[in-house]
Amino acid sequence: MPVAYPPEFRRDVIAVARRGEQSRAQVARSFGISESCLARWLAIADREDARASGRREPDPVPGGEDEVRELRRRLKQVEQENEILRRATAYFARDIIPK
């Protein structure tokens, strides 16, 4: 089970990491936590800061929702094309296979 660190400890670690005087690895090592733990704490702190200031969180994917919508539309089209090709192959293969 992961160790629960007090909120004050987390705030101190995040403050030191955000100063940028040391790398994340050095900060994590000096406080005795893993780099992935520090990265997670920083991501959570960034989200909380964005929420507190009323800013919208950045899209996780460049292009955002429009790109995802376009990719889903394209995926559906490609799946339909594959189904047509599968059926055409089966149709022409029945004439070739001896009975």
C-alpha positions as protocol buffer text, in pm:
chain_id: "A"
residue {
  index: 1
  type: MET
  ca { x: 0 y: 0 z: 0 }
}
residue {
  index: 2
  type: PRO
  ca { x: 140 y: 343 z: -93 }
}
residue {
  index: 3
  type: VAL
  ca { x: 254 y: 576 z: 179 }
}
residue {
  index: 4
  type: ALA
  ca { x: 21 y: 868 z: 244 }
}
residue {
  index: 5
  type: TYR
  ca { x: 226 y: 1185 z: 267 }
}
residue {
  index: 6
  type: PRO
  ca { x: 90 y: 1487 z: 454 }
}
residue {
  index: 7
  type: PRO
  ca { x: -39 y: 1776 z: 241 }
}
residue {
  index: 8
  type: GLU
  ca { x: 230 y: 2010 z: 377 }
}
residue {
  index: 9
  type: PHE
  ca { x: 501 y: 1771 z: 257 }
}
residue {
  index: 10
  type: ARG
  ca { x: 342 y: 1757 z: -89 }
}
residue {
  index: 11
  type: ARG
  ca { x: 320 y: 2137 z: -107 }
}
residue {
  index: 12
  type: ASP
  ca { x: 687 y: 2170 z: -13 }
}
residue {
  index: 13
  type: VAL
  ca { x: 797 y: 1913 z: -272 }
}
residue {
  index: 14
  type: ILE
  ca { x: 585 y: 2078 z: -545 }
}
residue {
  index: 15
  type: ALA
  ca { x: 721 y: 2423 z: -457 }
}
residue {
  index: 16
  type: VAL
  ca { x: 1082 y: 2303 z: -480 }
}
residue {
  index: 17
  type: ALA
  ca { x: 1015 y: 2120 z: -808 }
}
residue {
  index: 18
  type: ARG
  ca { x: 846 y: 2424 z: -963 }
}
residue {
  index: 19
  type: ARG
  ca { x: 1138 y: 2650 z: -878 }
}
residue {
  index: 20
  type: GLY
  ca { x: 1334 y: 2465 z: -1145 }
}
residue {
  index: 21
  type: GLU
  ca { x: 1669 y: 2483 z: -972 }
}
residue {
  index: 22
  type: GLN
  ca { x: 1699 y: 2104 z: -977 }
}
residue {
  index: 23
  type: SER
  ca { x: 1579 y: 1834 z: -1211 }
}
residue {
  index: 24
  type: ARG
  ca { x: 1273 y: 1630 z: -1119 }
}
residue {
  index: 25
  type: ALA
  ca { x: 1495 y: 1331 z: -1050 }
}
residue {
  index: 26
  type: GLN
  ca { x: 1708 y: 1531 z: -808 }
}
residue {
  index: 27
  type: VAL
  ca { x: 1404 y: 1672 z: -627 }
}
residue {
  index: 28
  type: ALA
  ca { x: 1244 y: 1329 z: -598 }
}
residue {
  index: 29
  type: ARG
  ca { x: 1567 y: 1175 z: -470 }
}
residue {
  index: 30
  type: SER
  ca { x: 1625 y: 1451 z: -214 }
}
residue {
  index: 31
  type: PHE
  ca { x: 1273 y: 1409 z: -70 }
}
residue {
  index: 32
  type: GLY
  ca { x: 1279 y: 1029 z: -85 }
}
residue {
  index: 33
  type: ILE
  ca { x: 995 y: 981 z: -334 }
}
residue {
  index: 34
  type: SER
  ca { x: 984 y: 831 z: -681 }
}
residue {
  index: 35
  type: GLU
  ca { x: 1000 y: 1040 z: -998 }
}
residue {
  index: 36
  type: SER
  ca { x: 663 y: 909 z: -1111 }
}
residue {
  index: 37
  type: CYS
  ca { x: 510 y: 1012 z: -778 }
}
residue {
  index: 38
  type: LEU
  ca { x: 652 y: 1363 z: -818 }
}
residue {
  index: 39
  type: ALA
  ca { x: 526 y: 1385 z: -1178 }
}
residue {
  index: 40
  type: ARG
  ca { x: 178 y: 1280 z: -1065 }
}
residue {
  index: 41
  type: TRP
  ca { x: 178 y: 1536 z: -782 }
}
residue {
  index: 42
  type: LEU
  ca { x: 284 y: 1810 z: -1025 }
}
residue {
  index: 43
  type: ALA
  ca { x: 11 y: 1715 z: -1274 }
}
residue {
  index: 44
  type: ILE
  ca { x: -252 y: 1719 z: -999 }
}
residue {
  index: 45
  type: ALA
  ca { x: -125 y: 2055 z: -873 }
}
residue {
  index: 46
  type: ASP
  ca { x: -136 y: 2200 z: -1227 }
}
residue {
  index: 47
  type: ARG
  ca { x: -497 y: 2086 z: -1270 }
}
residue {
  index: 48
  type: GLU
  ca { x: -595 y: 2227 z: -932 }
}
residue {
  index: 49
  type: ASP
  ca { x: -425 y: 2559 z: -1011 }
}
residue {
  index: 50
  type: ALA
  ca { x: -602 y: 2579 z: -1347 }
}
residue {
  index: 51
  type: ARG
  ca { x: -936 y: 2502 z: -1185 }
}
residue {
  index: 52
  type: ALA
  ca { x: -879 y: 2759 z: -910 }
}
residue {
  index: 53
  type: SER
  ca { x: -791 y: 3035 z: -1155 }
}
residue {
  index: 54
  type: GLY
  ca { x: -1092 y: 2954 z: -1377 }
}
residue {
  index: 55
  type: ARG
  ca { x: -882 y: 2859 z: -1676 }
}
residue {
  index: 56
  type: ARG
  ca { x: -982 y: 2574 z: -1896 }
}
residue {
  index: 57
  type: GLU
  ca { x: -750 y: 2274 z: -1877 }
}
residue {
  index: 58
  type: PRO
  ca { x: -541 y: 2221 z: -2191 }
}
residue {
  index: 59
  type: ASP
  ca { x: -650 y: 1948 z: -2427 }
}
residue {
  index: 60
  type: PRO
  ca { x: -452 y: 1628 z: -2370 }
}
residue {
  index: 61
  type: VAL
  ca { x: -423 y: 1585 z: -2747 }
}
residue {
  index: 62
  type: PRO
  ca { x: -319 y: 1863 z: -2987 }
}
residue {
  index: 63
  type: GLY
  ca { x: -616 y: 1942 z: -3207 }
}
residue {
  index: 64
  type: GLY
  ca { x: -856 y: 1843 z: -2931 }
}
residue {
  index: 65
  type: GLU
  ca { x: -1210 y: 1730 z: -2983 }
}
residue {
  index: 66
  type: ASP
  ca { x: -1229 y: 1823 z: -3351 }
}
residue {
  index: 67
  type: GLU
  ca { x: -938 y: 1595 z: -3435 }
}
residue {
  index: 68
  type: VAL
  ca { x: -1086 y: 1308 z: -3232 }
}
residue {
  index: 69
  type: ARG
  ca { x: -1423 y: 1352 z: -3408 }
}
residue {
  index: 70
  type: GLU
  ca { x: -1253 y: 1352 z: -3750 }
}
residue {
  index: 71
  type: LEU
  ca { x: -1047 y: 1042 z: -3663 }
}
residue {
  index: 72
  type: ARG
  ca { x: -1359 y: 854 z: -3548 }
}
residue {
  index: 73
  type: ARG
  ca { x: -1538 y: 946 z: -3872 }
}
residue {
  index: 74
  type: ARG
  ca { x: -1240 y: 825 z: -4074 }
}
residue {
  index: 75
  type: LEU
  ca { x: -1219 y: 501 z: -3873 }
}
residue {
  index: 76
  type: LYS
  ca { x: -1586 y: 427 z: -3944 }
}
residue {
  index: 77
  type: GLN
  ca { x: -1529 y: 486 z: -4315 }
}
residue {
  index: 78
  type: VAL
  ca { x: -1225 y: 256 z: -4324 }
}
residue {
  index: 79
  type: GLU
  ca { x: -1415 y: -17 z: -4138 }
}
residue {
  index: 80
  type: GLN
  ca { x: -1696 y: 4 z: -4395 }
}
residue {
  index: 81
  type: GLU
  ca { x: -1444 y: -16 z: -4680 }
}
residue {
  index: 82
  type: ASN
  ca { x: -1284 y: -323 z: -4521 }
}
residue {
  index: 83
  type: GLU
  ca { x: -1624 y: -493 z: -4490 }
}
residue {
  index: 84
  type: ILE
  ca { x: -1696 y: -428 z: -4859 }
}
residue {
  index: 85
  type: LEU
  ca { x: -1358 y: -574 z: -4956 }
}
residue {
  index: 86
  type: ARG
  ca { x: -1415 y: -878 z: -4734 }
}
residue {
  index: 87
  type: ARG
  ca { x: -1750 y: -947 z: -4901 }
}
residue {
  index: 88
  type: ALA
  ca { x: -1609 y: -894 z: -5250 }
}
residue {
  index: 89
  type: THR
  ca { x: -1325 y: -1135 z: -5176 }
}
residue {
  index: 90
  type: ALA
  ca { x: -1570 y: -1398 z: -5054 }
}
residue {
  index: 91
  type: TYR
  ca { x: -1788 y: -1347 z: -5363 }
}
residue {
  index: 92
  type: PHE
  ca { x: -1504 y: -1390 z: -5609 }
}
residue {
  index: 93
  type: ALA
  ca { x: -1341 y: -1672 z: -5411 }
}
residue {
  index: 94
  type: ARG
  ca { x: -1653 y: -1890 z: -5438 }
}
residue {
  index: 95
  type: ASP
  ca { x: -1610 y: -1903 z: -5817 }
}
residue {
  index: 96
  type: ILE
  ca { x: -1245 y: -2005 z: -5786 }
}
residue {
  index: 97
  type: ILE
  ca { x: -1279 y: -2275 z: -5518 }
}
residue {
  index: 98
  type: PRO
  ca { x: -1370 y: -2612 z: -5679 }
}
residue {
  index: 99
  type: LYS
  ca { x: -1684 y: -2782 z: -5553 }
}
